Amino acid sequence: MKIPDFAFDEVARVRDLLIDREREQMREQMMRERVMMEQIDMRRMRAIDWGFAGNWEGVADIDLTKAPKSEPDRKLIPRLGVALADEGENEATLAKEAEALLGYNVLRRKLNIPGKLGEVLALLDIEPLNTEAVEKYKADMVLWRKKQHAGQISMQVEFGRRVFVEVSWRRVAFAKCKEEVPLFALRKAVQVKKACPEAILEVDELIEEKKLIDPFLVARLDDETYYLEVWKEPKFEETL
C-alpha cells in the first residue's frame, strides 16, 4: 500500500514543530540561567564592595540609615574595672574551685566572676574597655566608613577590572603586627604577658583599602577576652 504524500508532509510538519518547541525551551532555559547569573554577579559585587568578600551568599543591601551621623569617637568608650569575687561568698568560692579542680566554668561565668586573666588585670590595676561599648563602636565605625564611600565613586575600572573598597575588622597576633604600637599600649601588653604568660595578646584593627584605623589591644585567655587599649593609627591620619 502506497503511503500518500500528504502523510509524509504531516510527519515532517510535526517533526519541525517539535524541533522548534525544543529550541524555544532551550532558549528560555538559557535566558533564565543568564538572568540568574547576572543576579548572582550583582550580589557578589555588592557584597565585595561592602567588605563581605569571603561570605557574600545571601547578603542583603547594607542599611546605611543606621550609620552614625558623625564619626564615632573612640575616646568616649568607657572603662570598667574588673571586680574580684568576695572570697566569703559560698557560690563564688564554689565556682572558682569547680573551675580549678574540675575545669567547669559555667557557674563562674553565670556569676560574672573574672577568671585568671581578669584577676591578673585587677591585680595590675588595669581597667579594660567596656566590651559592649567597643563592639558597638566597631560596628558603627564600619557603617561610618562605608557611608563615606557611598557618596563617592567606590568602584572604578583599572585595566579592565573592577576595584572595590573593603572595610572590615581583623584580629592579628601581636607578634605579627607590622605597624608601630604606641608605648603606652606596648607597656600594658608587656605587663599582662609578664603576669600571665599564657595570655594571648592580639591587635584588633579596622582595615580600609590596606590602611589601618583605630587598632585595639586585645588580651584573651580561655573564655575571657578584654579590650585593653585603643589608639589612632598615625598613617591613617596622614591620609585624611
LODRENDREN-162107 format. One record per residue (C-alpha): chain; x, y, z; residue in three letters. Coordinates in steps of 0.2 Angstrom, whole numbers, plus 5000, padded with zeros to 4 digits. Last residue first. Layout:
<pts>
<pt><ch>A</ch><X>X</X><Y>Y</Y><Z>Z</Z><aa>ALA</aa></pt>
...
</pts>
This chain:
<pts>
<pt><ch>A</ch><X>5214</X><Y>5312</Y><Z>5279</Z><aa>LEU</aa></pt>
<pt><ch>A</ch><X>5229</X><Y>5301</Y><Z>5273</Z><aa>THR</aa></pt>
<pt><ch>A</ch><X>5241</X><Y>5307</Y><Z>5287</Z><aa>GLU</aa></pt>
<pt><ch>A</ch><X>5228</X><Y>5301</Y><Z>5300</Z><aa>GLU</aa></pt>
<pt><ch>A</ch><X>5229</X><Y>5284</Y><Z>5293</Z><aa>PHE</aa></pt>
<pt><ch>A</ch><X>5247</X><Y>5283</Y><Z>5295</Z><aa>LYS</aa></pt>
<pt><ch>A</ch><X>5246</X><Y>5289</Y><Z>5313</Z><aa>PRO</aa></pt>
<pt><ch>A</ch><X>5234</X><Y>5274</Y><Z>5318</Z><aa>GLU</aa></pt>
<pt><ch>A</ch><X>5223</X><Y>5281</Y><Z>5331</Z><aa>LYS</aa></pt>
<pt><ch>A</ch><X>5224</X><Y>5271</Y><Z>5348</Z><aa>TRP</aa></pt>
<pt><ch>A</ch><X>5214</X><Y>5259</Y><Z>5358</Z><aa>VAL</aa></pt>
<pt><ch>A</ch><X>5219</X><Y>5250</Y><Z>5374</Z><aa>GLU</aa></pt>
<pt><ch>A</ch><X>5214</X><Y>5235</Y><Z>5385</Z><aa>LEU</aa></pt>
<pt><ch>A</ch><X>5200</X><Y>5226</Y><Z>5376</Z><aa>TYR</aa></pt>
<pt><ch>A</ch><X>5197</X><Y>5210</Y><Z>5386</Z><aa>TYR</aa></pt>
<pt><ch>A</ch><X>5193</X><Y>5192</Y><Z>5381</Z><aa>THR</aa></pt>
<pt><ch>A</ch><X>5189</X><Y>5178</Y><Z>5394</Z><aa>GLU</aa></pt>
<pt><ch>A</ch><X>5183</X><Y>5161</Y><Z>5388</Z><aa>ASP</aa></pt>
<pt><ch>A</ch><X>5201</X><Y>5153</Y><Z>5388</Z><aa>ASP</aa></pt>
<pt><ch>A</ch><X>5213</X><Y>5168</Y><Z>5389</Z><aa>LEU</aa></pt>
<pt><ch>A</ch><X>5212</X><Y>5184</Y><Z>5380</Z><aa>ARG</aa></pt>
<pt><ch>A</ch><X>5221</X><Y>5201</Y><Z>5379</Z><aa>ALA</aa></pt>
<pt><ch>A</ch><X>5216</X><Y>5213</Y><Z>5365</Z><aa>VAL</aa></pt>
<pt><ch>A</ch><X>5225</X><Y>5229</Y><Z>5360</Z><aa>LEU</aa></pt>
<pt><ch>A</ch><X>5213</X><Y>5239</Y><Z>5349</Z><aa>PHE</aa></pt>
<pt><ch>A</ch><X>5218</X><Y>5247</Y><Z>5332</Z><aa>PRO</aa></pt>
<pt><ch>A</ch><X>5209</X><Y>5263</Y><Z>5327</Z><aa>ASP</aa></pt>
<pt><ch>A</ch><X>5211</X><Y>5263</Y><Z>5308</Z><aa>ILE</aa></pt>
<pt><ch>A</ch><X>5224</X><Y>5253</Y><Z>5297</Z><aa>LEU</aa></pt>
<pt><ch>A</ch><X>5225</X><Y>5256</Y><Z>5279</Z><aa>LYS</aa></pt>
<pt><ch>A</ch><X>5225</X><Y>5241</Y><Z>5267</Z><aa>LYS</aa></pt>
<pt><ch>A</ch><X>5210</X><Y>5248</Y><Z>5257</Z><aa>GLU</aa></pt>
<pt><ch>A</ch><X>5201</X><Y>5250</Y><Z>5274</Z><aa>GLU</aa></pt>
<pt><ch>A</ch><X>5206</X><Y>5238</Y><Z>5288</Z><aa>ILE</aa></pt>
<pt><ch>A</ch><X>5200</X><Y>5240</Y><Z>5306</Z><aa>LEU</aa></pt>
<pt><ch>A</ch><X>5212</X><Y>5233</Y><Z>5318</Z><aa>GLU</aa></pt>
<pt><ch>A</ch><X>5211</X><Y>5220</Y><Z>5333</Z><aa>ASP</aa></pt>
<pt><ch>A</ch><X>5228</X><Y>5218</Y><Z>5339</Z><aa>VAL</aa></pt>
<pt><ch>A</ch><X>5232</X><Y>5202</Y><Z>5349</Z><aa>GLU</aa></pt>
<pt><ch>A</ch><X>5239</X><Y>5196</Y><Z>5365</Z><aa>LEU</aa></pt>
<pt><ch>A</ch><X>5236</X><Y>5178</Y><Z>5371</Z><aa>ILE</aa></pt>
<pt><ch>A</ch><X>5238</X><Y>5175</Y><Z>5390</Z><aa>ALA</aa></pt>
<pt><ch>A</ch><X>5248</X><Y>5160</Y><Z>5395</Z><aa>GLU</aa></pt>
<pt><ch>A</ch><X>5262</X><Y>5171</Y><Z>5402</Z><aa>PRO</aa></pt>
<pt><ch>A</ch><X>5251</X><Y>5179</Y><Z>5414</Z><aa>CYS</aa></pt>
<pt><ch>A</ch><X>5260</X><Y>5192</Y><Z>5425</Z><aa>ALA</aa></pt>
<pt><ch>A</ch><X>5274</X><Y>5195</Y><Z>5412</Z><aa>LYS</aa></pt>
<pt><ch>A</ch><X>5262</X><Y>5194</Y><Z>5397</Z><aa>LYS</aa></pt>
<pt><ch>A</ch><X>5250</X><Y>5207</Y><Z>5406</Z><aa>VAL</aa></pt>
<pt><ch>A</ch><X>5264</X><Y>5219</Y><Z>5409</Z><aa>GLN</aa></pt>
<pt><ch>A</ch><X>5271</X><Y>5218</Y><Z>5392</Z><aa>VAL</aa></pt>
<pt><ch>A</ch><X>5255</X><Y>5221</Y><Z>5384</Z><aa>ALA</aa></pt>
<pt><ch>A</ch><X>5252</X><Y>5236</Y><Z>5395</Z><aa>LYS</aa></pt>
<pt><ch>A</ch><X>5269</X><Y>5243</Y><Z>5391</Z><aa>ARG</aa></pt>
<pt><ch>A</ch><X>5266</X><Y>5241</Y><Z>5372</Z><aa>LEU</aa></pt>
<pt><ch>A</ch><X>5249</X><Y>5250</Y><Z>5374</Z><aa>ALA</aa></pt>
<pt><ch>A</ch><X>5258</X><Y>5265</Y><Z>5382</Z><aa>PHE</aa></pt>
<pt><ch>A</ch><X>5272</X><Y>5265</Y><Z>5370</Z><aa>LEU</aa></pt>
<pt><ch>A</ch><X>5262</X><Y>5266</Y><Z>5354</Z><aa>PRO</aa></pt>
<pt><ch>A</ch><X>5262</X><Y>5251</Y><Z>5343</Z><aa>VAL</aa></pt>
<pt><ch>A</ch><X>5271</X><Y>5253</Y><Z>5326</Z><aa>GLU</aa></pt>
<pt><ch>A</ch><X>5264</X><Y>5243</Y><Z>5312</Z><aa>GLU</aa></pt>
<pt><ch>A</ch><X>5269</X><Y>5226</Y><Z>5307</Z><aa>LYS</aa></pt>
<pt><ch>A</ch><X>5259</X><Y>5216</Y><Z>5320</Z><aa>CYS</aa></pt>
<pt><ch>A</ch><X>5263</X><Y>5198</Y><Z>5318</Z><aa>LYS</aa></pt>
<pt><ch>A</ch><X>5270</X><Y>5196</Y><Z>5336</Z><aa>ALA</aa></pt>
<pt><ch>A</ch><X>5253</X><Y>5204</Y><Z>5342</Z><aa>PHE</aa></pt>
<pt><ch>A</ch><X>5243</X><Y>5190</Y><Z>5334</Z><aa>ALA</aa></pt>
<pt><ch>A</ch><X>5231</X><Y>5198</Y><Z>5321</Z><aa>VAL</aa></pt>
<pt><ch>A</ch><X>5212</X><Y>5202</Y><Z>5323</Z><aa>ARG</aa></pt>
<pt><ch>A</ch><X>5203</X><Y>5208</Y><Z>5308</Z><aa>ARG</aa></pt>
<pt><ch>A</ch><X>5189</X><Y>5221</Y><Z>5306</Z><aa>TRP</aa></pt>
<pt><ch>A</ch><X>5182</X><Y>5226</Y><Z>5289</Z><aa>SER</aa></pt>
<pt><ch>A</ch><X>5180</X><Y>5240</Y><Z>5276</Z><aa>VAL</aa></pt>
<pt><ch>A</ch><X>5184</X><Y>5235</Y><Z>5258</Z><aa>GLU</aa></pt>
<pt><ch>A</ch><X>5183</X><Y>5247</Y><Z>5244</Z><aa>VAL</aa></pt>
<pt><ch>A</ch><X>5182</X><Y>5239</Y><Z>5227</Z><aa>PHE</aa></pt>
<pt><ch>A</ch><X>5192</X><Y>5239</Y><Z>5211</Z><aa>VAL</aa></pt>
<pt><ch>A</ch><X>5183</X><Y>5232</Y><Z>5195</Z><aa>ARG</aa></pt>
<pt><ch>A</ch><X>5194</X><Y>5225</Y><Z>5181</Z><aa>ARG</aa></pt>
<pt><ch>A</ch><X>5198</X><Y>5231</Y><Z>5163</Z><aa>GLY</aa></pt>
<pt><ch>A</ch><X>5215</X><Y>5239</Y><Z>5167</Z><aa>PHE</aa></pt>
<pt><ch>A</ch><X>5208</X><Y>5249</Y><Z>5181</Z><aa>GLU</aa></pt>
<pt><ch>A</ch><X>5189</X><Y>5252</Y><Z>5182</Z><aa>VAL</aa></pt>
<pt><ch>A</ch><X>5182</X><Y>5261</Y><Z>5197</Z><aa>GLN</aa></pt>
<pt><ch>A</ch><X>5171</X><Y>5257</Y><Z>5211</Z><aa>MET</aa></pt>
<pt><ch>A</ch><X>5169</X><Y>5267</Y><Z>5227</Z><aa>SER</aa></pt>
<pt><ch>A</ch><X>5164</X><Y>5283</Y><Z>5217</Z><aa>ILE</aa></pt>
<pt><ch>A</ch><X>5159</X><Y>5294</Y><Z>5231</Z><aa>GLN</aa></pt>
<pt><ch>A</ch><X>5144</X><Y>5296</Y><Z>5242</Z><aa>GLY</aa></pt>
<pt><ch>A</ch><X>5144</X><Y>5278</Y><Z>5247</Z><aa>ALA</aa></pt>
<pt><ch>A</ch><X>5162</X><Y>5279</Y><Z>5252</Z><aa>HIS</aa></pt>
<pt><ch>A</ch><X>5159</X><Y>5290</Y><Z>5267</Z><aa>GLN</aa></pt>
<pt><ch>A</ch><X>5144</X><Y>5279</Y><Z>5272</Z><aa>LYS</aa></pt>
<pt><ch>A</ch><X>5156</X><Y>5264</Y><Z>5271</Z><aa>LYS</aa></pt>
<pt><ch>A</ch><X>5167</X><Y>5272</Y><Z>5284</Z><aa>ARG</aa></pt>
<pt><ch>A</ch><X>5153</X><Y>5276</Y><Z>5295</Z><aa>TRP</aa></pt>
<pt><ch>A</ch><X>5145</X><Y>5259</Y><Z>5294</Z><aa>LEU</aa></pt>
<pt><ch>A</ch><X>5162</X><Y>5251</Y><Z>5298</Z><aa>VAL</aa></pt>
<pt><ch>A</ch><X>5164</X><Y>5263</Y><Z>5313</Z><aa>MET</aa></pt>
<pt><ch>A</ch><X>5147</X><Y>5260</Y><Z>5320</Z><aa>ASP</aa></pt>
<pt><ch>A</ch><X>5150</X><Y>5241</Y><Z>5321</Z><aa>ALA</aa></pt>
<pt><ch>A</ch><X>5167</X><Y>5244</Y><Z>5329</Z><aa>LYS</aa></pt>
<pt><ch>A</ch><X>5160</X><Y>5257</Y><Z>5341</Z><aa>TYR</aa></pt>
<pt><ch>A</ch><X>5146</X><Y>5245</Y><Z>5346</Z><aa>LYS</aa></pt>
<pt><ch>A</ch><X>5158</X><Y>5231</Y><Z>5349</Z><aa>GLU</aa></pt>
<pt><ch>A</ch><X>5169</X><Y>5243</Y><Z>5360</Z><aa>VAL</aa></pt>
<pt><ch>A</ch><X>5154</X><Y>5249</Y><Z>5370</Z><aa>ALA</aa></pt>
<pt><ch>A</ch><X>5149</X><Y>5231</Y><Z>5374</Z><aa>GLU</aa></pt>
<pt><ch>A</ch><X>5167</X><Y>5226</Y><Z>5379</Z><aa>THR</aa></pt>
<pt><ch>A</ch><X>5169</X><Y>5241</Y><Z>5391</Z><aa>ASN</aa></pt>
<pt><ch>A</ch><X>5187</X><Y>5245</Y><Z>5390</Z><aa>LEU</aa></pt>
<pt><ch>A</ch><X>5199</X><Y>5236</Y><Z>5402</Z><aa>PRO</aa></pt>
<pt><ch>A</ch><X>5204</X><Y>5244</Y><Z>5418</Z><aa>GLU</aa></pt>
<pt><ch>A</ch><X>5222</X><Y>5238</Y><Z>5423</Z><aa>ILE</aa></pt>
<pt><ch>A</ch><X>5226</X><Y>5240</Y><Z>5441</Z><aa>ASP</aa></pt>
<pt><ch>A</ch><X>5239</X><Y>5226</Y><Z>5439</Z><aa>LEU</aa></pt>
<pt><ch>A</ch><X>5230</X><Y>5215</Y><Z>5452</Z><aa>LEU</aa></pt>
<pt><ch>A</ch><X>5213</X><Y>5218</Y><Z>5443</Z><aa>ALA</aa></pt>
<pt><ch>A</ch><X>5221</X><Y>5213</Y><Z>5426</Z><aa>LEU</aa></pt>
<pt><ch>A</ch><X>5228</X><Y>5197</Y><Z>5434</Z><aa>VAL</aa></pt>
<pt><ch>A</ch><X>5211</X><Y>5193</Y><Z>5441</Z><aa>GLU</aa></pt>
<pt><ch>A</ch><X>5203</X><Y>5195</Y><Z>5424</Z><aa>GLY</aa></pt>
<pt><ch>A</ch><X>5216</X><Y>5184</Y><Z>5416</Z><aa>LEU</aa></pt>
<pt><ch>A</ch><X>5213</X><Y>5170</Y><Z>5429</Z><aa>LYS</aa></pt>
<pt><ch>A</ch><X>5194</X><Y>5171</Y><Z>5428</Z><aa>GLY</aa></pt>
<pt><ch>A</ch><X>5183</X><Y>5185</Y><Z>5432</Z><aa>PRO</aa></pt>
<pt><ch>A</ch><X>5166</X><Y>5181</Y><Z>5441</Z><aa>ILE</aa></pt>
<pt><ch>A</ch><X>5151</X><Y>5185</Y><Z>5431</Z><aa>ASN</aa></pt>
<pt><ch>A</ch><X>5140</X><Y>5174</Y><Z>5442</Z><aa>LEU</aa></pt>
<pt><ch>A</ch><X>5135</X><Y>5164</Y><Z>5427</Z><aa>LYS</aa></pt>
<pt><ch>A</ch><X>5153</X><Y>5163</Y><Z>5420</Z><aa>ARG</aa></pt>
<pt><ch>A</ch><X>5159</X><Y>5156</Y><Z>5437</Z><aa>ARG</aa></pt>
<pt><ch>A</ch><X>5145</X><Y>5144</Y><Z>5437</Z><aa>LEU</aa></pt>
<pt><ch>A</ch><X>5149</X><Y>5138</Y><Z>5419</Z><aa>VAL</aa></pt>
<pt><ch>A</ch><X>5167</X><Y>5136</Y><Z>5422</Z><aa>ASN</aa></pt>
<pt><ch>A</ch><X>5170</X><Y>5118</Y><Z>5425</Z><aa>TYR</aa></pt>
<pt><ch>A</ch><X>5188</X><Y>5113</Y><Z>5423</Z><aa>GLY</aa></pt>
<pt><ch>A</ch><X>5186</X><Y>5101</Y><Z>5438</Z><aa>LEU</aa></pt>
<pt><ch>A</ch><X>5198</X><Y>5107</Y><Z>5451</Z><aa>LEU</aa></pt>
<pt><ch>A</ch><X>5201</X><Y>5125</Y><Z>5446</Z><aa>ALA</aa></pt>
<pt><ch>A</ch><X>5184</X><Y>5128</Y><Z>5438</Z><aa>GLU</aa></pt>
<pt><ch>A</ch><X>5175</X><Y>5120</Y><Z>5452</Z><aa>ALA</aa></pt>
<pt><ch>A</ch><X>5185</X><Y>5129</Y><Z>5465</Z><aa>GLU</aa></pt>
<pt><ch>A</ch><X>5182</X><Y>5146</Y><Z>5457</Z><aa>LYS</aa></pt>
<pt><ch>A</ch><X>5163</X><Y>5142</Y><Z>5456</Z><aa>ALA</aa></pt>
<pt><ch>A</ch><X>5162</X><Y>5135</Y><Z>5474</Z><aa>LEU</aa></pt>
<pt><ch>A</ch><X>5171</X><Y>5151</Y><Z>5481</Z><aa>THR</aa></pt>
<pt><ch>A</ch><X>5159</X><Y>5162</Y><Z>5471</Z><aa>ALA</aa></pt>
<pt><ch>A</ch><X>5144</X><Y>5152</Y><Z>5477</Z><aa>GLU</aa></pt>
<pt><ch>A</ch><X>5150</X><Y>5152</Y><Z>5496</Z><aa>ASN</aa></pt>
<pt><ch>A</ch><X>5153</X><Y>5171</Y><Z>5496</Z><aa>GLU</aa></pt>
<pt><ch>A</ch><X>5167</X><Y>5174</Y><Z>5508</Z><aa>GLY</aa></pt>
<pt><ch>A</ch><X>5180</X><Y>5175</Y><Z>5495</Z><aa>GLU</aa></pt>
<pt><ch>A</ch><X>5172</X><Y>5191</Y><Z>5488</Z><aa>ASP</aa></pt>
<pt><ch>A</ch><X>5174</X><Y>5190</Y><Z>5469</Z><aa>ALA</aa></pt>
<pt><ch>A</ch><X>5186</X><Y>5202</Y><Z>5461</Z><aa>LEU</aa></pt>
<pt><ch>A</ch><X>5178</X><Y>5216</Y><Z>5451</Z><aa>ALA</aa></pt>
<pt><ch>A</ch><X>5187</X><Y>5220</Y><Z>5435</Z><aa>VAL</aa></pt>
<pt><ch>A</ch><X>5186</X><Y>5239</Y><Z>5432</Z><aa>GLY</aa></pt>
<pt><ch>A</ch><X>5176</X><Y>5246</Y><Z>5418</Z><aa>LEU</aa></pt>
<pt><ch>A</ch><X>5182</X><Y>5258</Y><Z>5405</Z><aa>ARG</aa></pt>
<pt><ch>A</ch><X>5171</X><Y>5269</Y><Z>5395</Z><aa>PRO</aa></pt>
<pt><ch>A</ch><X>5172</X><Y>5271</Y><Z>5376</Z><aa>ILE</aa></pt>
<pt><ch>A</ch><X>5171</X><Y>5290</Y><Z>5373</Z><aa>LEU</aa></pt>
<pt><ch>A</ch><X>5189</X><Y>5292</Y><Z>5367</Z><aa>LYS</aa></pt>
<pt><ch>A</ch><X>5185</X><Y>5281</Y><Z>5352</Z><aa>ARG</aa></pt>
<pt><ch>A</ch><X>5174</X><Y>5294</Y><Z>5345</Z><aa>ASP</aa></pt>
<pt><ch>A</ch><X>5162</X><Y>5288</Y><Z>5332</Z><aa>PRO</aa></pt>
<pt><ch>A</ch><X>5162</X><Y>5299</Y><Z>5316</Z><aa>GLU</aa></pt>
<pt><ch>A</ch><X>5146</X><Y>5309</Y><Z>5314</Z><aa>SER</aa></pt>
<pt><ch>A</ch><X>5128</X><Y>5305</Y><Z>5309</Z><aa>LYS</aa></pt>
<pt><ch>A</ch><X>5130</X><Y>5287</Y><Z>5314</Z><aa>PRO</aa></pt>
<pt><ch>A</ch><X>5126</X><Y>5273</Y><Z>5301</Z><aa>ALA</aa></pt>
<pt><ch>A</ch><X>5109</X><Y>5265</Y><Z>5304</Z><aa>LYS</aa></pt>
<pt><ch>A</ch><X>5102</X><Y>5273</Y><Z>5288</Z><aa>THR</aa></pt>
<pt><ch>A</ch><X>5117</X><Y>5264</Y><Z>5279</Z><aa>LEU</aa></pt>
<pt><ch>A</ch><X>5106</X><Y>5248</Y><Z>5278</Z><aa>ASP</aa></pt>
<pt><ch>A</ch><X>5118</X><Y>5237</Y><Z>5269</Z><aa>ILE</aa></pt>
<pt><ch>A</ch><X>5109</X><Y>5228</Y><Z>5255</Z><aa>ASP</aa></pt>
<pt><ch>A</ch><X>5106</X><Y>5210</Y><Z>5258</Z><aa>ALA</aa></pt>
<pt><ch>A</ch><X>5120</X><Y>5197</Y><Z>5258</Z><aa>VAL</aa></pt>
<pt><ch>A</ch><X>5113</X><Y>5180</Y><Z>5254</Z><aa>GLY</aa></pt>
<pt><ch>A</ch><X>5129</X><Y>5172</Y><Z>5249</Z><aa>GLU</aa></pt>
<pt><ch>A</ch><X>5143</X><Y>5185</Y><Z>5250</Z><aa>TRP</aa></pt>
<pt><ch>A</ch><X>5154</X><Y>5177</Y><Z>5263</Z><aa>ASN</aa></pt>
<pt><ch>A</ch><X>5173</X><Y>5179</Y><Z>5259</Z><aa>GLY</aa></pt>
<pt><ch>A</ch><X>5171</X><Y>5196</Y><Z>5250</Z><aa>ALA</aa></pt>
<pt><ch>A</ch><X>5160</X><Y>5203</Y><Z>5263</Z><aa>PHE</aa></pt>
<pt><ch>A</ch><X>5168</X><Y>5221</Y><Z>5264</Z><aa>GLY</aa></pt>
<pt><ch>A</ch><X>5154</X><Y>5232</Y><Z>5257</Z><aa>TRP</aa></pt>
<pt><ch>A</ch><X>5160</X><Y>5232</Y><Z>5239</Z><aa>ASP</aa></pt>
<pt><ch>A</ch><X>5163</X><Y>5213</Y><Z>5240</Z><aa>ILE</aa></pt>
<pt><ch>A</ch><X>5145</X><Y>5210</Y><Z>5245</Z><aa>ALA</aa></pt>
<pt><ch>A</ch><X>5138</X><Y>5222</Y><Z>5231</Z><aa>ARG</aa></pt>
<pt><ch>A</ch><X>5149</X><Y>5213</Y><Z>5218</Z><aa>MET</aa></pt>
<pt><ch>A</ch><X>5143</X><Y>5196</Y><Z>5224</Z><aa>ARG</aa></pt>
<pt><ch>A</ch><X>5125</X><Y>5201</Y><Z>5224</Z><aa>ARG</aa></pt>
<pt><ch>A</ch><X>5127</X><Y>5209</Y><Z>5206</Z><aa>MET</aa></pt>
<pt><ch>A</ch><X>5136</X><Y>5193</Y><Z>5200</Z><aa>ASP</aa></pt>
<pt><ch>A</ch><X>5122</X><Y>5182</Y><Z>5207</Z><aa>ILE</aa></pt>
<pt><ch>A</ch><X>5109</X><Y>5192</Y><Z>5199</Z><aa>GLN</aa></pt>
<pt><ch>A</ch><X>5118</X><Y>5192</Y><Z>5182</Z><aa>GLU</aa></pt>
<pt><ch>A</ch><X>5120</X><Y>5173</Y><Z>5184</Z><aa>MET</aa></pt>
<pt><ch>A</ch><X>5101</X><Y>5171</Y><Z>5187</Z><aa>MET</aa></pt>
<pt><ch>A</ch><X>5097</X><Y>5181</Y><Z>5172</Z><aa>VAL</aa></pt>
<pt><ch>A</ch><X>5108</X><Y>5171</Y><Z>5161</Z><aa>ARG</aa></pt>
<pt><ch>A</ch><X>5101</X><Y>5155</Y><Z>5168</Z><aa>GLU</aa></pt>
<pt><ch>A</ch><X>5083</X><Y>5160</Y><Z>5165</Z><aa>ARG</aa></pt>
<pt><ch>A</ch><X>5088</X><Y>5166</Y><Z>5147</Z><aa>MET</aa></pt>
<pt><ch>A</ch><X>5097</X><Y>5149</Y><Z>5144</Z><aa>MET</aa></pt>
<pt><ch>A</ch><X>5081</X><Y>5140</Y><Z>5149</Z><aa>GLN</aa></pt>
<pt><ch>A</ch><X>5070</X><Y>5150</Y><Z>5138</Z><aa>GLU</aa></pt>
<pt><ch>A</ch><X>5082</X><Y>5147</Y><Z>5123</Z><aa>ARG</aa></pt>
<pt><ch>A</ch><X>5082</X><Y>5129</Y><Z>5127</Z><aa>MET</aa></pt>
<pt><ch>A</ch><X>5063</X><Y>5129</Y><Z>5128</Z><aa>GLN</aa></pt>
<pt><ch>A</ch><X>5062</X><Y>5138</Y><Z>5111</Z><aa>GLU</aa></pt>
<pt><ch>A</ch><X>5073</X><Y>5125</Y><Z>5103</Z><aa>ARG</aa></pt>
<pt><ch>A</ch><X>5063</X><Y>5111</Y><Z>5109</Z><aa>GLU</aa></pt>
<pt><ch>A</ch><X>5047</X><Y>5119</Y><Z>5103</Z><aa>ARG</aa></pt>
<pt><ch>A</ch><X>5055</X><Y>5122</Y><Z>5086</Z><aa>ASP</aa></pt>
<pt><ch>A</ch><X>5061</X><Y>5104</Y><Z>5085</Z><aa>ILE</aa></pt>
<pt><ch>A</ch><X>5044</X><Y>5098</Y><Z>5090</Z><aa>LEU</aa></pt>
<pt><ch>A</ch><X>5035</X><Y>5109</Y><Z>5077</Z><aa>LEU</aa></pt>
<pt><ch>A</ch><X>5048</X><Y>5103</Y><Z>5064</Z><aa>ASP</aa></pt>
<pt><ch>A</ch><X>5044</X><Y>5085</Y><Z>5067</Z><aa>ARG</aa></pt>
<pt><ch>A</ch><X>5025</X><Y>5088</Y><Z>5067</Z><aa>VAL</aa></pt>
<pt><ch>A</ch><X>5027</X><Y>5097</Y><Z>5050</Z><aa>ARG</aa></pt>
<pt><ch>A</ch><X>5038</X><Y>5082</Y><Z>5043</Z><aa>ALA</aa></pt>
<pt><ch>A</ch><X>5025</X><Y>5070</Y><Z>5049</Z><aa>VAL</aa></pt>
<pt><ch>A</ch><X>5011</X><Y>5079</Y><Z>5040</Z><aa>GLU</aa></pt>
<pt><ch>A</ch><X>5021</X><Y>5081</Y><Z>5024</Z><aa>ASP</aa></pt>
<pt><ch>A</ch><X>5024</X><Y>5062</Y><Z>5024</Z><aa>PHE</aa></pt>
<pt><ch>A</ch><X>5006</X><Y>5059</Y><Z>5026</Z><aa>ALA</aa></pt>
<pt><ch>A</ch><X>5002</X><Y>5072</Y><Z>5012</Z><aa>PHE</aa></pt>
<pt><ch>A</ch><X>5012</X><Y>5061</Y><Z>5000</Z><aa>ASP</aa></pt>
<pt><ch>A</ch><X>5001</X><Y>5046</Y><Z>5002</Z><aa>PRO</aa></pt>
<pt><ch>A</ch><X>5008</X><Y>5030</Y><Z>5008</Z><aa>ILE</aa></pt>
<pt><ch>A</ch><X>5007</X><Y>5016</Y><Z>4995</Z><aa>LYS</aa></pt>
<pt><ch>A</ch><X>5000</X><Y>5000</Y><Z>5000</Z><aa>MET</aa></pt>
</pts>
